[in-house]
């Protein structure tokens, strides 16, 4: 039968050499503790006993609390006199600069000029100038079809006499010369304007 030659040692078992060394150290420490030094015993005998110290506490004075109602000071408020109330406080104001030049301007219709729908033809308008002269023209602008009876603007003095009064559509600023047959600036668009000539009033022969 085979017997193993290697012997295993338990992990928890300490080695014999270490346990013996620790035992010797414990014996030496006990011998040192048992040896009493004579100098220390003499010092203990010579020191007299200390007397106990008594701490005396002085009685605390009671805290006085004053009545806050009595300590409050009476403040007199002077009412303003009638003269002070009557005088209003002066307010400093700085002058505001007002610009007289408008940011934008439109050609407005003359005060005496007038545009109405022709009562005999709803597709035409009658333009009456400040001089009383009348023109008939198409009611709708040939460019975008705007109603000139509502949007049209008359300009009598913005152009020289050879051009004469102008009817303008302010939506796209198309202009038509009333005395030139209602032709536009390009010459190809027109509102077919013509002067309205009223027949003379009849006279009675007696």
TADA-V626758 format. One record per residue. N is the residue number from 1. RES is the residue in one small letter. SS is DSSP state (helix for helix, strand for strand, loop for the rest). PHI is phi in radians with two decimals (999 if undefined). BURIAL is b if it has 16 or more other ideal C-beta (glycine too) atoms within 10 Angstrom, else e. Layout:
N/RES/SS/PHI/BURIAL
N/RES/SS/PHI/BURIAL
//
This chain:
1/x/loop/999/e
2/x/loop/-1.49/e
3/x/loop/-2.05/e
4/x/loop/-1.26/e
5/x/loop/-1.53/e
6/x/loop/-1.51/e
7/x/loop/-1.83/e
8/x/loop/-1.66/e
9/x/loop/-1.96/e
10/x/loop/-1.18/e
11/x/loop/-1.27/e
12/x/loop/-1.38/e
13/x/loop/-1.42/e
14/x/loop/-1.28/e
15/x/loop/-1.17/e
16/x/helix/-1.17/e
17/x/helix/-1.12/e
18/x/helix/-1.24/e
19/x/helix/-1.15/e
20/x/helix/-1.17/e
21/x/helix/-1.16/e
22/x/helix/-1.17/e
23/x/helix/-1.12/e
24/x/helix/-1.13/e
25/x/helix/-1.16/e
26/x/helix/-1.14/e
27/x/helix/-1.15/e
28/x/helix/-1.15/e
29/x/helix/-1.16/e
30/x/helix/-1.17/e
31/x/helix/-1.16/e
32/x/helix/-1.17/e
33/x/helix/-1.23/e
34/x/helix/-1.30/e
35/x/loop/-1.35/e
36/x/loop/-1.74/e
37/x/loop/-1.46/e
38/x/helix/-1.16/e
39/x/helix/-1.15/e
40/x/helix/-1.22/e
41/x/helix/-1.19/e
42/x/helix/-1.12/e
43/x/helix/-1.11/e
44/x/helix/-1.21/e
45/x/helix/-1.29/e
46/x/helix/-1.18/e
47/x/loop/-1.22/e
48/x/loop/-1.24/e
49/x/loop/-1.30/e
50/x/loop/-1.39/e
51/x/loop/-1.32/e
52/x/loop/-1.22/e
53/x/loop/-1.60/e
54/x/loop/-1.84/e
55/x/loop/-1.72/e
56/x/loop/-1.68/e
57/x/loop/-1.76/e
58/x/loop/-1.32/e
59/x/loop/-1.14/e
60/x/loop/-1.32/e
61/x/loop/-1.32/e
62/x/loop/-1.17/e
63/x/loop/-1.41/e
64/x/loop/-1.53/e
65/x/loop/-1.92/e
66/x/loop/-1.40/e
67/x/loop/-1.26/e
68/x/helix/-1.11/e
69/x/helix/-1.20/e
70/x/helix/-1.36/e
71/x/helix/-1.42/e
72/x/loop/-1.19/e
73/x/loop/-1.49/e
74/x/loop/-1.55/e
75/x/loop/-1.80/e
76/x/loop/-1.56/e
77/x/loop/-1.80/e
78/x/loop/-1.44/e
79/x/loop/-1.34/e
80/x/loop/-1.17/e
81/x/loop/-1.32/e
82/x/helix/-1.14/e
83/x/helix/-1.15/e
84/x/helix/-1.19/e
85/x/helix/-1.22/e
86/x/helix/-1.23/e
87/x/loop/-1.41/e
88/x/loop/-1.32/e
89/x/loop/-1.26/e
90/x/loop/-1.35/e
91/x/loop/-1.92/e
92/x/loop/-1.46/e
93/x/loop/-2.14/e
94/x/loop/-1.75/e
95/x/loop/-1.15/e
96/x/loop/-1.69/e
97/x/loop/-1.42/e
98/x/loop/-1.90/e
99/x/loop/-1.41/e
100/x/loop/-1.52/e
101/x/loop/-1.59/e
102/x/loop/-1.25/e
103/x/loop/-1.20/e
104/x/loop/-2.58/e
105/x/loop/-2.51/e
106/x/loop/-2.14/e
107/x/loop/-1.33/e
108/x/loop/-1.63/e
109/x/loop/-1.24/b
110/x/loop/-1.08/e
111/x/loop/-1.10/e
112/x/loop/-1.63/e
113/x/loop/-1.37/b
114/x/strand/-2.62/e
115/x/strand/-2.20/b
116/x/strand/-2.34/e
117/x/strand/-1.36/b
118/x/loop/-1.13/e
119/x/loop/-1.12/e
120/x/loop/-1.53/e
121/x/loop/-2.61/e
122/x/loop/-1.26/e
123/x/loop/-1.57/e
124/x/strand/-2.18/b
125/x/strand/-2.18/b
126/x/strand/-2.08/b
127/x/strand/-1.83/b
128/x/strand/-1.91/b
129/x/loop/-1.48/b
130/x/loop/-1.16/e
131/x/loop/-1.43/e
132/x/loop/1.64/e
133/x/loop/-1.28/b
134/x/strand/-2.10/e
135/x/strand/-2.30/b
136/x/strand/-1.91/b
137/x/strand/-2.66/b
138/x/strand/-1.15/b
139/x/loop/-1.33/b
140/x/strand/-1.92/b
141/x/loop/-1.21/b
142/x/loop/-1.23/b
143/x/loop/-1.40/e
144/x/loop/-2.20/e
145/x/loop/1.38/e
146/x/loop/-1.23/b
147/x/strand/-1.37/e
148/x/helix/-1.30/b
149/x/helix/-1.21/b
150/x/helix/-1.86/e
151/x/helix/-1.71/e
152/x/strand/-1.15/b
153/x/strand/-2.20/b
154/x/strand/-1.78/b
155/x/strand/-2.14/b
156/x/loop/-1.72/b
157/x/loop/-2.13/e
158/x/loop/-1.49/e
159/x/loop/-2.20/e
160/x/loop/-1.13/e
161/x/loop/-1.08/e
162/x/loop/-1.18/e
163/x/loop/-1.68/e
164/x/loop/1.45/e
165/x/loop/-1.19/b
166/x/strand/-2.25/b
167/x/strand/-1.80/b
168/x/strand/-1.99/b
169/x/strand/-1.70/b
170/x/loop/-1.30/e
171/x/loop/-1.21/e
172/x/loop/-2.19/e
173/x/loop/1.04/e
174/x/strand/-1.56/b
175/x/strand/-2.10/b
176/x/strand/-2.34/b
177/x/strand/-1.41/b
178/x/helix/-1.24/b
179/x/helix/-1.45/b
180/x/helix/-1.89/e
181/x/loop/1.40/e
182/x/loop/1.35/b
183/x/strand/-1.34/b
184/x/strand/-1.49/b
185/x/loop/-1.12/e
186/x/loop/-1.35/e
187/x/loop/1.58/e
188/x/loop/-1.71/e
189/x/loop/-1.81/e
190/x/strand/-2.60/b
191/x/loop/-1.93/b
192/x/loop/0.94/e
193/x/loop/-1.50/b
194/x/strand/-2.67/e
195/x/strand/-1.33/e
196/x/loop/-1.61/e
197/x/loop/-1.85/e
198/x/loop/-1.36/e
199/x/loop/-1.17/e
200/x/loop/-1.14/e
201/x/loop/-1.16/e
202/x/loop/-1.18/e
203/x/loop/-1.95/e
204/x/loop/-1.67/e
205/x/loop/-1.61/e
206/x/loop/-1.73/e
//
